[in-house]
Amino acid sequence: MRWLIYLVVILAGMLLFSQVVVLIGLDDMPGDITYKASETWTIHIPVLYSLGAVALAGLIFWAVKR
């Protein structure tokens, strides 16, 4: 059950951070997902930036907890 909570936190962090990356305008990295449904509607998910941010946040929380 604990792994499910961790998975939800990681996915939520990735989704929130993806919006920050889009607003900042960082360059695309390999592994990013871009889905273009029409000329005006595009979804961009920066996977590597999001995973890196979640890992960094996890390390910070782990260090504070110790």
CHARMM-style PDB file with segment names, atoms N, HN, CA, C and O in Angstrom:
ATOM      1  N   MET     1       0.817  -1.192   0.000  1.00  0.00      PROA
ATOM      2  CA  MET     1       0.000   0.000   0.000  1.00  0.00      PROA
ATOM      3  C   MET     1       0.863   1.259   0.000  1.00  0.00      PROA
ATOM      4  O   MET     1       0.493   2.271  -0.597  1.00  0.00      PROA
ATOM      5  N   ARG     2       2.002   1.196   0.664  1.00  0.00      PROA
ATOM      6  HN  ARG     2       2.302   0.374   1.149  1.00  0.00      PROA
ATOM      7  CA  ARG     2       2.882   2.356   0.744  1.00  0.00      PROA
ATOM      8  C   ARG     2       3.427   2.747  -0.632  1.00  0.00      PROA
ATOM      9  O   ARG     2       3.596   3.930  -0.926  1.00  0.00      PROA
ATOM     10  N   TRP     3       3.702   1.739  -1.475  1.00  0.00      PROA
ATOM     11  HN  TRP     3       3.564   0.778  -1.236  1.00  0.00      PROA
ATOM     12  CA  TRP     3       4.243   2.017  -2.802  1.00  0.00      PROA
ATOM     13  C   TRP     3       3.233   2.775  -3.655  1.00  0.00      PROA
ATOM     14  O   TRP     3       3.613   3.573  -4.513  1.00  0.00      PROA
ATOM     15  N   LEU     4       1.935   2.522  -3.415  1.00  0.00      PROA
ATOM     16  HN  LEU     4       1.627   1.874  -2.719  1.00  0.00      PROA
ATOM     17  CA  LEU     4       0.907   3.232  -4.158  1.00  0.00      PROA
ATOM     18  C   LEU     4       0.895   4.722  -3.798  1.00  0.00      PROA
ATOM     19  O   LEU     4       0.698   5.574  -4.664  1.00  0.00      PROA
ATOM     20  N   ILE     5       1.105   5.022  -2.532  1.00  0.00      PROA
ATOM     21  HN  ILE     5       1.266   4.330  -1.828  1.00  0.00      PROA
ATOM     22  CA  ILE     5       1.173   6.424  -2.097  1.00  0.00      PROA
ATOM     23  C   ILE     5       2.383   7.106  -2.722  1.00  0.00      PROA
ATOM     24  O   ILE     5       2.285   8.239  -3.194  1.00  0.00      PROA
ATOM     25  N   TYR     6       3.515   6.424  -2.726  1.00  0.00      PROA
ATOM     26  HN  TYR     6       3.594   5.504  -2.342  1.00  0.00      PROA
ATOM     27  CA  TYR     6       4.709   6.991  -3.351  1.00  0.00      PROA
ATOM     28  C   TYR     6       4.488   7.228  -4.848  1.00  0.00      PROA
ATOM     29  O   TYR     6       4.900   8.257  -5.383  1.00  0.00      PROA
ATOM     30  N   LEU     7       3.847   6.290  -5.509  1.00  0.00      PROA
ATOM     31  HN  LEU     7       3.512   5.454  -5.074  1.00  0.00      PROA
ATOM     32  CA  LEU     7       3.592   6.427  -6.939  1.00  0.00      PROA
ATOM     33  C   LEU     7       2.693   7.627  -7.223  1.00  0.00      PROA
ATOM     34  O   LEU     7       2.936   8.375  -8.170  1.00  0.00      PROA
ATOM     35  N   VAL     8       1.667   7.811  -6.417  1.00  0.00      PROA
ATOM     36  HN  VAL     8       1.469   7.203  -5.647  1.00  0.00      PROA
ATOM     37  CA  VAL     8       0.758   8.949  -6.599  1.00  0.00      PROA
ATOM     38  C   VAL     8       1.496  10.268  -6.364  1.00  0.00      PROA
ATOM     39  O   VAL     8       1.294  11.231  -7.104  1.00  0.00      PROA
ATOM     40  N   VAL     9       2.348  10.316  -5.344  1.00  0.00      PROA
ATOM     41  HN  VAL     9       2.513   9.534  -4.743  1.00  0.00      PROA
ATOM     42  CA  VAL     9       3.110  11.544  -5.064  1.00  0.00      PROA
ATOM     43  C   VAL     9       4.066  11.849  -6.209  1.00  0.00      PROA
ATOM     44  O   VAL     9       4.204  13.006  -6.606  1.00  0.00      PROA
ATOM     45  N   ILE    10       4.720  10.841  -6.738  1.00  0.00      PROA
ATOM     46  HN  ILE    10       4.609   9.901  -6.416  1.00  0.00      PROA
ATOM     47  CA  ILE    10       5.653  11.043  -7.849  1.00  0.00      PROA
ATOM     48  C   ILE    10       4.907  11.536  -9.086  1.00  0.00      PROA
ATOM     49  O   ILE    10       5.352  12.478  -9.740  1.00  0.00      PROA
ATOM     50  N   LEU    11       3.789  10.916  -9.408  1.00  0.00      PROA
ATOM     51  HN  LEU    11       3.427  10.151  -8.876  1.00  0.00      PROA
ATOM     52  CA  LEU    11       3.023  11.348 -10.580  1.00  0.00      PROA
ATOM     53  C   LEU    11       2.466  12.757 -10.416  1.00  0.00      PROA
ATOM     54  O   LEU    11       2.471  13.541 -11.365  1.00  0.00      PROA
ATOM     55  N   ALA    12       1.988  13.081  -9.225  1.00  0.00      PROA
ATOM     56  HN  ALA    12       1.983  12.445  -8.454  1.00  0.00      PROA
ATOM     57  CA  ALA    12       1.478  14.432  -8.982  1.00  0.00      PROA
ATOM     58  C   ALA    12       2.599  15.461  -9.090  1.00  0.00      PROA
ATOM     59  O   ALA    12       2.406  16.538  -9.655  1.00  0.00      PROA
ATOM     60  N   GLY    13       3.764  15.131  -8.551  1.00  0.00      PROA
ATOM     61  HN  GLY    13       3.921  14.256  -8.093  1.00  0.00      PROA
ATOM     62  CA  GLY    13       4.914  16.029  -8.663  1.00  0.00      PROA
ATOM     63  C   GLY    13       5.336  16.237 -10.105  1.00  0.00      PROA
ATOM     64  O   GLY    13       5.672  17.350 -10.510  1.00  0.00      PROA
ATOM     65  N   MET    14       5.317  15.157 -10.877  1.00  0.00      PROA
ATOM     66  HN  MET    14       5.044  14.253 -10.548  1.00  0.00      PROA
ATOM     67  CA  MET    14       5.676  15.275 -12.282  1.00  0.00      PROA
ATOM     68  C   MET    14       4.696  16.177 -13.034  1.00  0.00      PROA
ATOM     69  O   MET    14       5.109  17.002 -13.850  1.00  0.00      PROA
ATOM     70  N   LEU    15       3.409  16.020 -12.761  1.00  0.00      PROA
ATOM     71  HN  LEU    15       3.074  15.350 -12.098  1.00  0.00      PROA
ATOM     72  CA  LEU    15       2.413  16.835 -13.454  1.00  0.00      PROA
ATOM     73  C   LEU    15       2.510  18.303 -13.064  1.00  0.00      PROA
ATOM     74  O   LEU    15       2.393  19.179 -13.920  1.00  0.00      PROA
ATOM     75  N   LEU    16       2.721  18.578 -11.793  1.00  0.00      PROA
ATOM     76  HN  LEU    16       2.817  17.866 -11.097  1.00  0.00      PROA
ATOM     77  CA  LEU    16       2.859  19.973 -11.364  1.00  0.00      PROA
ATOM     78  C   LEU    16       4.127  20.608 -11.915  1.00  0.00      PROA
ATOM     79  O   LEU    16       4.107  21.748 -12.377  1.00  0.00      PROA
ATOM     80  N   PHE    17       5.227  19.868 -11.865  1.00  0.00      PROA
ATOM     81  HN  PHE    17       5.243  18.941 -11.489  1.00  0.00      PROA
ATOM     82  CA  PHE    17       6.490  20.408 -12.344  1.00  0.00      PROA
ATOM     83  C   PHE    17       6.475  20.593 -13.857  1.00  0.00      PROA
ATOM     84  O   PHE    17       7.151  21.480 -14.378  1.00  0.00      PROA
ATOM     85  N   SER    18       5.711  19.763 -14.568  1.00  0.00      PROA
ATOM     86  HN  SER    18       5.162  19.042 -14.145  1.00  0.00      PROA
ATOM     87  CA  SER    18       5.658  19.916 -16.022  1.00  0.00      PROA
ATOM     88  C   SER    18       5.090  21.276 -16.410  1.00  0.00      PROA
ATOM     89  O   SER    18       5.506  21.858 -17.411  1.00  0.00      PROA
ATOM     90  N   GLN    19       4.152  21.780 -15.634  1.00  0.00      PROA
ATOM     91  HN  GLN    19       3.814  21.306 -14.821  1.00  0.00      PROA
ATOM     92  CA  GLN    19       3.599  23.102 -15.922  1.00  0.00      PROA
ATOM     93  C   GLN    19       4.625  24.196 -15.665  1.00  0.00      PROA
ATOM     94  O   GLN    19       4.654  25.192 -16.387  1.00  0.00      PROA
ATOM     95  N   VAL    20       5.461  24.030 -14.659  1.00  0.00      PROA
ATOM     96  HN  VAL    20       5.438  23.220 -14.073  1.00  0.00      PROA
ATOM     97  CA  VAL    20       6.522  24.999 -14.369  1.00  0.00      PROA
ATOM     98  C   VAL    20       7.534  25.026 -15.503  1.00  0.00      PROA
ATOM     99  O   VAL    20       7.977  26.097 -15.918  1.00  0.00      PROA
ATOM    100  N   VAL    21       7.903  23.849 -16.007  1.00  0.00      PROA
ATOM    101  HN  VAL    21       7.543  22.979 -15.669  1.00  0.00      PROA
ATOM    102  CA  VAL    21       8.872  23.779 -17.103  1.00  0.00      PROA
ATOM    103  C   VAL    21       8.311  24.450 -18.350  1.00  0.00      PROA
ATOM    104  O   VAL    21       9.041  25.141 -19.062  1.00  0.00      PROA
ATOM    105  N   VAL    22       7.037  24.257 -18.619  1.00  0.00      PROA
ATOM    106  HN  VAL    22       6.445  23.696 -18.041  1.00  0.00      PROA
ATOM    107  CA  VAL    22       6.419  24.897 -19.785  1.00  0.00      PROA
ATOM    108  C   VAL    22       6.434  26.413 -19.627  1.00  0.00      PROA
ATOM    109  O   VAL    22       6.728  27.129 -20.584  1.00  0.00      PROA
ATOM    110  N   LEU    23       6.121  26.910 -18.436  1.00  0.00      PROA
ATOM    111  HN  LEU    23       5.882  26.329 -17.659  1.00  0.00      PROA
ATOM    112  CA  LEU    23       6.117  28.359 -18.209  1.00  0.00      PROA
ATOM    113  C   LEU    23       7.516  28.958 -18.302  1.00  0.00      PROA
ATOM    114  O   LEU    23       7.682  30.062 -18.819  1.00  0.00      PROA
ATOM    115  N   ILE    24       8.522  28.243 -17.808  1.00  0.00      PROA
ATOM    116  HN  ILE    24       8.387  27.346 -17.388  1.00  0.00      PROA
ATOM    117  CA  ILE    24       9.897  28.739 -17.862  1.00  0.00      PROA
ATOM    118  C   ILE    24      10.417  28.710 -19.297  1.00  0.00      PROA
ATOM    119  O   ILE    24      11.169  29.595 -19.706  1.00  0.00      PROA
ATOM    120  N   GLY    25      10.018  27.699 -20.055  1.00  0.00      PROA
ATOM    121  HN  GLY    25       9.407  26.981 -19.722  1.00  0.00      PROA
ATOM    122  CA  GLY    25      10.430  27.608 -21.450  1.00  0.00      PROA
ATOM    123  C   GLY    25      11.750  26.884 -21.639  1.00  0.00      PROA
ATOM    124  O   GLY    25      12.530  27.254 -22.517  1.00  0.00      PROA
ATOM    125  N   LEU    26      12.020  25.862 -20.840  1.00  0.00      PROA
ATOM    126  HN  LEU    26      11.386  25.562 -20.126  1.00  0.00      PROA
ATOM    127  CA  LEU    26      13.245  25.080 -20.996  1.00  0.00      PROA
ATOM    128  C   LEU    26      13.188  24.267 -22.288  1.00  0.00      PROA
ATOM    129  O   LEU    26      12.107  23.942 -22.779  1.00  0.00      PROA
ATOM    130  N   ASP    27      14.360  23.944 -22.831  1.00  0.00      PROA
ATOM    131  HN  ASP    27      15.238  24.209 -22.431  1.00  0.00      PROA
ATOM    132  CA  ASP    27      14.428  23.186 -24.074  1.00  0.00      PROA
ATOM    133  C   ASP    27      13.932  21.760 -23.857  1.00  0.00      PROA
ATOM    134  O   ASP    27      13.971  21.232 -22.746  1.00  0.00      PROA
ATOM    135  N   ASP    28      13.464  21.149 -24.946  1.00  0.00      PROA
ATOM    136  HN  ASP    28      13.432  21.577 -25.849  1.00  0.00      PROA
ATOM    137  CA  ASP    28      13.021  19.757 -24.881  1.00  0.00      PROA
ATOM    138  C   ASP    28      14.216  18.837 -24.685  1.00  0.00      PROA
ATOM    139  O   ASP    28      15.315  19.112 -25.167  1.00  0.00      PROA
ATOM    140  N   MET    29      13.982  17.739 -23.970  1.00  0.00      PROA
ATOM    141  HN  MET    29      13.089  17.516 -23.579  1.00  0.00      PROA
ATOM    142  CA  MET    29      15.012  16.725 -23.770  1.00  0.00      PROA
ATOM    143  C   MET    29      14.526  15.418 -24.380  1.00  0.00      PROA
ATOM    144  O   MET    29      13.325  15.237 -24.580  1.00  0.00      PROA
ATOM    145  N   PRO    30      15.455  14.496 -24.680  1.00  0.00      PROA
ATOM    146  CA  PRO    30      15.003  13.196 -25.183  1.00  0.00      PROA
ATOM    147  C   PRO    30      14.141  12.507 -24.125  1.00  0.00      PROA
ATOM    148  O   PRO    30      14.467  12.535 -22.938  1.00  0.00      PROA
ATOM    149  N   GLY    31      13.073  11.909 -24.548  1.00  0.00      PROA
ATOM    150  HN  GLY    31      12.808  11.887 -25.512  1.00  0.00      PROA
ATOM    151  CA  GLY    31      12.160  11.255 -23.633  1.00  0.00      PROA
ATOM    152  C   GLY    31      10.941  12.083 -23.297  1.00  0.00      PROA
ATOM    153  O   GLY    31      10.008  11.577 -22.674  1.00  0.00      PROA
ATOM    154  N   ASP    32      10.925  13.349 -23.695  1.00  0.00      PROA
ATOM    155  HN  ASP    32      11.684  13.760 -24.201  1.00  0.00      PROA
ATOM    156  CA  ASP    32       9.746  14.181 -23.465  1.00  0.00      PROA
ATOM    157  C   ASP    32       8.609  13.704 -24.373  1.00  0.00      PROA
ATOM    158  O   ASP    32       8.837  13.227 -25.484  1.00  0.00      PROA
ATOM    159  N   ILE    33       7.403  13.843 -23.877  1.00  0.00      PROA
ATOM    160  HN  ILE    33       7.218  14.230 -22.973  1.00  0.00      PROA
ATOM    161  CA  ILE    33       6.233  13.400 -24.624  1.00  0.00      PROA
ATOM    162  C   ILE    33       5.483  14.638 -25.118  1.00  0.00      PROA
ATOM    163  O   ILE    33       5.126  15.511 -24.327  1.00  0.00      PROA
ATOM    164  N   THR    34       5.249  14.708 -26.422  1.00  0.00      PROA
ATOM    165  HN  THR    34       5.540  13.999 -27.065  1.00  0.00      PROA
ATOM    166  CA  THR    34       4.491  15.798 -27.006  1.00  0.00      PROA
ATOM    167  C   THR    34       3.371  15.206 -27.856  1.00  0.00      PROA
ATOM    168  O   THR    34       3.613  14.391 -28.745  1.00  0.00      PROA
ATOM    169  N   TYR    35       2.156  15.626 -27.570  1.00  0.00      PROA
ATOM    170  HN  TYR    35       1.959  16.289 -26.847  1.00  0.00      PROA
ATOM    171  CA  TYR    35       0.985  15.152 -28.308  1.00  0.00      PROA
ATOM    172  C   TYR    35       0.284  16.369 -28.895  1.00  0.00      PROA
ATOM    173  O   TYR    35      -0.166  17.252 -28.164  1.00  0.00      PROA
ATOM    174  N   LYS    36       0.198  16.406 -30.211  1.00  0.00      PROA
ATOM    175  HN  LYS    36       0.563  15.689 -30.804  1.00  0.00      PROA
ATOM    176  CA  LYS    36      -0.444  17.536 -30.884  1.00  0.00      PROA
ATOM    177  C   LYS    36      -1.762  17.055 -31.485  1.00  0.00      PROA
ATOM    178  O   LYS    36      -1.784  16.331 -32.480  1.00  0.00      PROA
ATOM    179  N   ALA    37      -2.862  17.476 -30.852  1.00  0.00      PROA
ATOM    180  HN  ALA    37      -2.844  18.064 -30.043  1.00  0.00      PROA
ATOM    181  CA  ALA    37      -4.184  17.031 -31.288  1.00  0.00      PROA
ATOM    182  C   ALA    37      -4.719  17.897 -32.424  1.00  0.00      PROA
ATOM    183  O   ALA    37      -5.440  17.404 -33.291  1.00  0.00      PROA
ATOM    184  N   SER    38      -4.377  19.156 -32.425  1.00  0.00      PROA
ATOM    185  HN  SER    38      -3.790  19.556 -31.721  1.00  0.00      PROA
ATOM    186  CA  SER    38      -4.810  20.052 -33.502  1.00  0.00      PROA
ATOM    187  C   SER    38      -3.780  21.165 -33.632  1.00  0.00      PROA
ATOM    188  O   SER    38      -2.727  21.121 -32.994  1.00  0.00      PROA
ATOM    189  N   GLU    39      -4.078  22.145 -34.445  1.00  0.00      PROA
ATOM    190  HN  GLU    39      -4.933  22.180 -34.963  1.00  0.00      PROA
ATOM    191  CA  GLU    39      -3.151  23.260 -34.645  1.00  0.00      PROA
ATOM    192  C   GLU    39      -3.000  24.117 -33.399  1.00  0.00      PROA
ATOM    193  O   GLU    39      -1.948  24.721 -33.191  1.00  0.00      PROA
ATOM    194  N   THR    40      -4.031  24.178 -32.570  1.00  0.00      PROA
ATOM    195  HN  THR    40      -4.885  23.688 -32.739  1.00  0.00      PROA
ATOM    196  CA  THR    40      -4.002  25.066 -31.401  1.00  0.00      PROA
ATOM    197  C   THR    40      -3.926  24.322 -30.070  1.00  0.00      PROA
ATOM    198  O   THR    40      -3.785  24.965 -29.030  1.00  0.00      PROA
ATOM    199  N   TRP    41      -4.014  23.000 -30.065  1.00  0.00      PROA
ATOM    200  HN  TRP    41      -4.129  22.478 -30.911  1.00  0.00      PROA
ATOM    201  CA  TRP    41      -4.074  22.240 -28.825  1.00  0.00      PROA
ATOM    202  C   TRP    41      -2.935  21.238 -28.773  1.00  0.00      PROA
ATOM    203  O   TRP    41      -2.901  20.293 -29.560  1.00  0.00      PROA
ATOM    204  N   THR    42      -1.986  21.443 -27.833  1.00  0.00      PROA
ATOM    205  HN  THR    42      -2.014  22.211 -27.194  1.00  0.00      PROA
ATOM    206  CA  THR    42      -0.813  20.589 -27.700  1.00  0.00      PROA
ATOM    207  C   THR    42      -0.583  20.267 -26.232  1.00  0.00      PROA
ATOM    208  O   THR    42      -0.725  21.133 -25.368  1.00  0.00      PROA
ATOM    209  N   ILE    43      -0.226  19.017 -25.954  1.00  0.00      PROA
ATOM    210  HN  ILE    43      -0.111  18.314 -26.656  1.00  0.00      PROA
ATOM    211  CA  ILE    43       0.143  18.597 -24.605  1.00  0.00      PROA
ATOM    212  C   ILE    43       1.619  18.239 -24.630  1.00  0.00      PROA
ATOM    213  O   ILE    43       2.051  17.435 -25.456  1.00  0.00      PROA
ATOM    214  N   HSD    44       2.394  18.831 -23.731  1.00  0.00      PROA
ATOM    215  HN  HSD    44       2.043  19.484 -23.060  1.00  0.00      PROA
ATOM    216  CA  HSD    44       3.834  18.561 -23.624  1.00  0.00      PROA
ATOM    217  C   HSD    44       4.138  18.130 -22.195  1.00  0.00      PROA
ATOM    218  O   HSD    44       3.855  18.862 -21.247  1.00  0.00      PROA
ATOM    219  N   ILE    45       4.723  16.923 -22.040  1.00  0.00      PROA
ATOM    220  HN  ILE    45       4.953  16.328 -22.810  1.00  0.00      PROA
ATOM    221  CA  ILE    45       5.072  16.401 -20.719  1.00  0.00      PROA
ATOM    222  C   ILE    45       6.583  16.206 -20.673  1.00  0.00      PROA
ATOM    223  O   ILE    45       7.098  15.277 -21.296  1.00  0.00      PROA
ATOM    224  N   PRO    46       7.310  17.065 -19.945  1.00  0.00      PROA
ATOM    225  CA  PRO    46       8.772  16.930 -19.840  1.00  0.00      PROA
ATOM    226  C   PRO    46       9.138  15.864 -18.804  1.00  0.00      PROA
ATOM    227  O   PRO    46       9.271  16.165 -17.618  1.00  0.00      PROA
ATOM    228  N   VAL    47       9.298  14.634 -19.254  1.00  0.00      PROA
ATOM    229  HN  VAL    47       9.190  14.390 -20.218  1.00  0.00      PROA
ATOM    230  CA  VAL    47       9.481  13.487 -18.365  1.00  0.00      PROA
ATOM    231  C   VAL    47      10.794  13.583 -17.585  1.00  0.00      PROA
ATOM    232  O   VAL    47      10.786  13.406 -16.367  1.00  0.00      PROA
ATOM    233  N   LEU    48      11.899  13.853 -18.239  1.00  0.00      PROA
ATOM    234  HN  LEU    48      11.905  13.997 -19.229  1.00  0.00      PROA
ATOM    235  CA  LEU    48      13.192  13.851 -17.557  1.00  0.00      PROA
ATOM    236  C   LEU    48      13.329  14.985 -16.545  1.00  0.00      PROA
ATOM    237  O   LEU    48      13.859  14.783 -15.452  1.00  0.00      PROA
ATOM    238  N   TYR    49      12.858  16.170 -16.903  1.00  0.00      PROA
ATOM    239  HN  TYR    49      12.427  16.335 -17.790  1.00  0.00      PROA
ATOM    240  CA  TYR    49      12.891  17.275 -15.940  1.00  0.00      PROA
ATOM    241  C   TYR    49      12.034  16.947 -14.717  1.00  0.00      PROA
ATOM    242  O   TYR    49      12.430  17.219 -13.583  1.00  0.00      PROA
ATOM    243  N   SER    50      10.869  16.367 -14.953  1.00  0.00      PROA
ATOM    244  HN  SER    50      10.548  16.146 -15.874  1.00  0.00      PROA
ATOM    245  CA  SER    50       9.967  16.051 -13.854  1.00  0.00      PROA
ATOM    246  C   SER    50      10.538  14.969 -12.941  1.00  0.00      PROA
ATOM    247  O   SER    50      10.468  15.089 -11.718  1.00  0.00      PROA
ATOM    248  N   LEU    51      11.100  13.921 -13.524  1.00  0.00      PROA
ATOM    249  HN  LEU    51      11.157  13.823 -14.517  1.00  0.00      PROA
ATOM    250  CA  LEU    51      11.707  12.868 -12.707  1.00  0.00      PROA
ATOM    251  C   LEU    51      12.883  13.399 -11.904  1.00  0.00      PROA
ATOM    252  O   LEU    51      13.073  13.025 -10.746  1.00  0.00      PROA
ATOM    253  N   GLY    52      13.668  14.266 -12.516  1.00  0.00      PROA
ATOM    254  HN  GLY    52      13.514  14.569 -13.457  1.00  0.00      PROA
ATOM    255  CA  GLY    52      14.791  14.861 -11.793  1.00  0.00      PROA
ATOM    256  C   GLY    52      14.339  15.726 -10.628  1.00  0.00      PROA
ATOM    257  O   GLY    52      14.942  15.692  -9.555  1.00  0.00      PROA
ATOM    258  N   ALA    53      13.286  16.496 -10.834  1.00  0.00      PROA
ATOM    259  HN  ALA    53      12.796  16.523 -11.705  1.00  0.00      PROA
ATOM    260  CA  ALA    53      12.775  17.352  -9.765  1.00  0.00      PROA
ATOM    261  C   ALA    53      12.193  16.523  -8.626  1.00  0.00      PROA
ATOM    262  O   ALA    53      12.386  16.860  -7.457  1.00  0.00      PROA
ATOM    263  N   VAL    54      11.490  15.453  -8.949  1.00  0.00      PROA
ATOM    264  HN  VAL    54      11.334  15.180  -9.898  1.00  0.00      PROA
ATOM    265  CA  VAL    54      10.925  14.595  -7.906  1.00  0.00      PROA
ATOM    266  C   VAL    54      12.039  13.893  -7.135  1.00  0.00      PROA
ATOM    267  O   VAL    54      11.961  13.766  -5.913  1.00  0.00      PROA
ATOM    268  N   ALA    55      13.072  13.436  -7.837  1.00  0.00      PROA
ATOM    269  HN  ALA    55      13.135  13.538  -8.830  1.00  0.00      PROA
ATOM    270  CA  ALA    55      14.194  12.797  -7.154  1.00  0.00      PROA
ATOM    271  C   ALA    55      14.914  13.781  -6.236  1.00  0.00      PROA
ATOM    272  O   ALA    55      15.292  13.429  -5.119  1.00  0.00      PROA
ATOM    273  N   LEU    56      15.101  15.000  -6.700  1.00  0.00      PROA
ATOM    274  HN  LEU    56      14.794  15.286  -7.607  1.00  0.00      PROA
ATOM    275  CA  LEU    56      15.742  16.021  -5.870  1.00  0.00      PROA
ATOM    276  C   LEU    56      14.889  16.344  -4.646  1.00  0.00      PROA
ATOM    277  O   LEU    56      15.416  16.479  -3.542  1.00  0.00      PROA
ATOM    278  N   ALA    57      13.592  16.467  -4.831  1.00  0.00      PROA
ATOM    279  HN  ALA    57      13.164  16.357  -5.728  1.00  0.00      PROA
ATOM    280  CA  ALA    57      12.698  16.730  -3.696  1.00  0.00      PROA
ATOM    281  C   ALA    57      12.727  15.565  -2.709  1.00  0.00      PROA
ATOM    282  O   ALA    57      12.701  15.774  -1.496  1.00  0.00      PROA
ATOM    283  N   GLY    58      12.780  14.345  -3.227  1.00  0.00      PROA
ATOM    284  HN  GLY    58      12.801  14.175  -4.212  1.00  0.00      PROA
ATOM    285  CA  GLY    58      12.877  13.174  -2.353  1.00  0.00      PROA
ATOM    286  C   GLY    58      14.149  13.175  -1.535  1.00  0.00      PROA
ATOM    287  O   GLY    58      14.123  12.836  -0.352  1.00  0.00      PROA
ATOM    288  N   LEU    59      15.267  13.552  -2.148  1.00  0.00      PROA
ATOM    289  HN  LEU    59      15.287  13.828  -3.109  1.00  0.00      PROA
ATOM    290  CA  LEU    59      16.533  13.632  -1.414  1.00  0.00      PROA
ATOM    291  C   LEU    59      16.501  14.719  -0.333  1.00  0.00      PROA
ATOM    292  O   LEU    59      17.040  14.542   0.759  1.00  0.00      PROA
ATOM    293  N   ILE    60      15.873  15.821  -0.652  1.00  0.00      PROA
ATOM    294  HN  ILE    60      15.435  15.966  -1.540  1.00  0.00      PROA
ATOM    295  CA  ILE    60      15.760  16.903   0.323  1.00  0.00      PROA
ATOM    296  C   ILE    60      14.906  16.478   1.502  1.00  0.00      PROA
ATOM    297  O   ILE    60      15.274  16.704   2.655  1.00  0.00      PROA
ATOM    298  N   PHE    61      13.750  15.855   1.212  1.00  0.00      PROA
ATOM    299  HN  PHE    61      13.452  15.671   0.275  1.00  0.00      PROA
ATOM    300  CA  PHE    61      12.887  15.381   2.300  1.00  0.00      PROA
ATOM    301  C   PHE    61      13.580  14.310   3.134  1.00  0.00      PROA
ATOM    302  O   PHE    61      13.440  14.291   4.357  1.00  0.00      PROA
ATOM    303  N   TRP    62      14.326  13.421   2.487  1.00  0.00      PROA
ATOM    304  HN  TRP    62      14.440  13.437   1.494  1.00  0.00      PROA
ATOM    305  CA  TRP    62      15.053  12.383   3.198  1.00  0.00      PROA
ATOM    306  C   TRP    62      16.117  12.993   4.118  1.00  0.00      PROA
ATOM    307  O   TRP    62      16.278  12.555   5.257  1.00  0.00      PROA
ATOM    308  N   ALA    63      16.842  14.002   3.623  1.00  0.00      PROA
ATOM    309  HN  ALA    63      16.711  14.358   2.698  1.00  0.00      PROA
ATOM    310  CA  ALA    63      17.875  14.646   4.426  1.00  0.00      PROA
ATOM    311  C   ALA    63      17.277  15.391   5.617  1.00  0.00      PROA
ATOM    312  O   ALA    63      17.843  15.377   6.710  1.00  0.00      PROA
ATOM    313  N   VAL    64      16.140  16.038   5.405  1.00  0.00      PROA
ATOM    314  HN  VAL    64      15.681  16.050   4.517  1.00  0.00      PROA
ATOM    315  CA  VAL    64      15.489  16.761   6.506  1.00  0.00      PROA
ATOM    316  C   VAL    64      14.953  15.799   7.543  1.00  0.00      PROA
ATOM    317  O   VAL    64      15.008  16.074   8.741  1.00  0.00      PROA
ATOM    318  N   LYS    65      14.431  14.666   7.087  1.00  0.00      PROA
ATOM    319  HN  LYS    65      14.386  14.442   6.113  1.00  0.00      PROA
ATOM    320  CA  LYS    65      13.866  13.664   7.996  1.00  0.00      PROA
ATOM    321  C   LYS    65      14.949  13.045   8.874  1.00  0.00      PROA
ATOM    322  O   LYS    65      14.688  12.723  10.033  1.00  0.00      PROA
ATOM    323  N   ARG    66      16.148  12.875   8.347  1.00  0.00      PROA
ATOM    324  HN  ARG    66      16.360  13.137   7.405  1.00  0.00      PROA
ATOM    325  CA  ARG    66      17.250  12.291   9.110  1.00  0.00      PROA
ATOM    326  C   ARG    66      17.639  13.283  10.148  1.00  0.00      PROA
ATOM    327  OT1 ARG    66      18.554  13.031  10.931  1.00  0.00      PROA
TER     328      ARG     66
END
